[in-house]
Amino acid sequence: MAGGLPNLPTDALASYLFAIEIDSIEIAQFAEVSGLASEVDVVELKENTADGKLIIHKAPGAIKPPTLTLKRAKNASKALWDWHEAMLQGKVSESRKNGSVILKSYDGSEVARYNFTNAWISKISTGTLKAGAAEVLMEEASLVCESFVRA
């Protein structure tokens, strides 16, 4: 019979219970976060045997930090735009920020944390404007990270 790892909680996490921290300040207004991933490039090493048979070995290459996508309802705040604009103006060191994506249990306690470092906004966009529409206007920001780890 299959079983889980011993002494670990087995409750599934709800995707709607999360928080974003940027420079140790929790920002609660994000409706969606995507791109939480860890990836290592695969390097193929090709070799010919003495009898001419091709053998391909696969080895780990560079670590590829993700690009996180944050979505929220558009509001009057210029905070995300100002962060992005600092990079547009070439203020690279000012544009890089550290943060976390925090997953929470049903009671709101922290159960997992993903830390990212030296993130900056590479793209910011606003949803489609449509006369007569009743939908909430959404804003999306793409965060490029230098590292991404599960704490």
N, C-alpha and C positions, 0 to 999 in steps of 0.2 A: 504494500500500500504506500502510495506517495505521501510525503509529509513535508512540512516546511522546515526551515532552519530552527533549531531549538532556541527557546528563550527570546523570540522576536515577536512583536505584535503582528497580528494577522489581519487587522481591520483595514479595509480599503480606505484610501483617502479621497475626499471629495475635491473636485477640481476648482470649486468656487471659493474655497477657503485658502487664500494666499495673501501675501503682502510683498511689497517691493520696498527695499531700503536703498537710498542713494546717499553716500557719505554719512551713514548712521542715522539718517532721518527717514522714518517710515512714511511712505507716500501711499495713501489708501485709495486713490481714485481710479486706479487702473482696472479695467473690466476684463482684460485678457492679456496673457503672456504666452508667447510661443517661442520655439527655438531652443528649449532646454535640451541640450544634447552634448554628448562627449564623443569625439571622433579622433581617430589616429589614421593618418595616411598610410596606405599600403604601398610598399616599395617592392617591385618585382625584380628579382635577380635571376637572369637567364644564364644557363650553363649548358655546355655540351659535354656529354660523356665521351670516353675514349672511342666508343663505337658510333659516335655522331648523334646520339639521341638527345633531344632538347629536354632539359629539366628546368622548371620554373620554381624558384623558391620565393616565398612571400615573407617579408620582414616588416616590422613596424617602422614607420617614418616619422614625420613631424606631427606634433599634436596640433589639431585644428580647433581653436576655441570657436564657439558658436556666435552667430549674430542673433541677439534676442529681439523679438518684436513685441512692443508694448502698445496696447490699444486702450483708449479711454474716451469718454464723452468729451467733446470739444467744449472748452470753457474760456473765460476771458483771460486766464493766466497765460503769461508769456514765458514761464519758467523753462519749458522744454525748448521753445524756439530760441531763447537766450543761450541755452546750453549748446544748441546746434550752431548758432551764429558765432559763438566764440571760436569754433573750429573753422568756420567759413572765413573768419578774419585772421586765421593763422595763429591763434592763441592756443597752441597744442597742449601745453602743460596745464593751462586753465580748463581745458575741455575734457581732460581725462578724470574720471571719477570711479570710485570703488562702490560696490553695492552688493546686495543679496536678493535672492528670490526665496521667500520663506513659505513653506507649506505648513498648514495648520490642521489640527484634528477638529472634530465636530465641536469640542468645547472651546476652541480658539487657542489651545496651547501649541507651541511650536513642535513639529515632529521631523522636519527636514529643512535644511538650509543649503542653498547653492550660492557660493560667493563668486563674484566676478571682479576683475581688477582692470584698471586703466580703460574703462569703457568710455566711448564717445558716440554721439548720435551722427550716424552717416547719412540718414535720410529721415525726413519728417514730412508727413502728408496728412491732408484733411480729406474726409470722405466727399462724395459727390453732393454738390448743391443742386437741389431740384425744387423748383417753384411748386407750391401746394403740397409738398411732402410733409408727413407727420413724424418721420423717424428722427431719432437723436443723431446729430452730426457727430461722427467719430473722428478721432485724431490717432495717427499711428506713428510710432518712432522706432527706428532700427538702431539698436545698440551693438556696436562692434566691441568685442572684448579681447584682451590679451591673454587672460587665463579664466578658467571656469572650473570650479572644484566643488564637490559635495563636502560640506563641513561636518 
